[in-house]
Every structure is written in C-alpha cells, then in structure tokens.
Amino acid sequence: MLDGGVLALRMPEHLAEQFCAVAAMVSEALLRVENLPIIPRELEDILAISTTERHRWLKDGRLASAGTRTVKLYGRAKKITFHVFNPRRVEEILDRDLVDTWREDDAIAAAENRRRAAARRALTRSRKSPSPSAKPTGEQEGVRPSLEGWEAFEREGLLR
C-alpha cells in the first residue's frame, strides 16, 4: 500500500520469513528505481515545464542531459532518440527553485531582444527615408558627419 509517499507492506505474522524476503526485494527495487534516468515527458511533469522550455534549456546548457536513449516504438518503422536526465540533478533543480529563476531570465532576455529588434527596425526606417525636416544642402548631400564614439551608441540602438 502506498499512502502519501510511504510504502507499507503487510503480511500475516506466520509468514515472517517470506516477509523479510519480499521486503528485501522491494527495497532493492526501490533503490534501482531511484537511480533510473528520467525521460522527457516525466521531466516536464516533475518540473511543470513546457516542451519548448525543455528544448530551450537543454540547448543552452541550463538543463543537463544524462545521455540519450534510442527506442523503436511499436508499430513504427523508425527508431527515436531522446535525452534522459539524471534524477539527482532534477531534484537539485526543484530544491533550488531554478525553474522560476530560468523563466525570469528568459523573460528579461525576451524583453531585451524585443527592445533591440525595435531599435534596429527604427534605425532601418530612418536610413531608408530621411525625415522631411532634415533636407540636405549642396555639399552635405550624401555625407554623414563623422562623430567620434557615436558608433557604440548606434550599435546599442540608443540613437533613434
């Protein structure tokens, strides 16, 4: 019987020898299960993450793979290969609450990427069509002023 994370084994008293043998087998099985690698679906359920997050974090190294497994599914011609994960590492991720930290980092990075993309689009628009108030005159036509140090501002998208 399994109740709230506690496994209880009950047998009649006159089967004490068999009880010890069964208890030893169950203990050994539990030790083996504890060390089995975690498959991707289980990982997503345990950490409460999406497949996209799992792929992103695996790709950038935040989520470490314990290796790969290749299996041939029943009724399919091709074999599939997938990453498996170390249960100790997954436990560490849960204990340190890294999923929330990683999600916050991803949100910050996404906001920064959107800001940079908007700045690049604005810069591209400004280069394509000059503003009506800035009409070049004679000598200045087609010549950009060379100011020292402004390239860094332009690269960062600070000049709009």
Secondary structure, DSSP 8 states (H G I E B T S, - for coil): -EETTEE-----GGGHHHHHHHHHHHHHHHHHHHTS-B-HHHHHHHHT--HHHHHHHHHTTSS---EEEEEE-TT-SSEEEEEEB-HHHHHHHHHTTHHHHHHHHHHHHHHHHHHHHHHHHHHHHHHHS--TT----GGGTT-----TTHHHHHHHT---
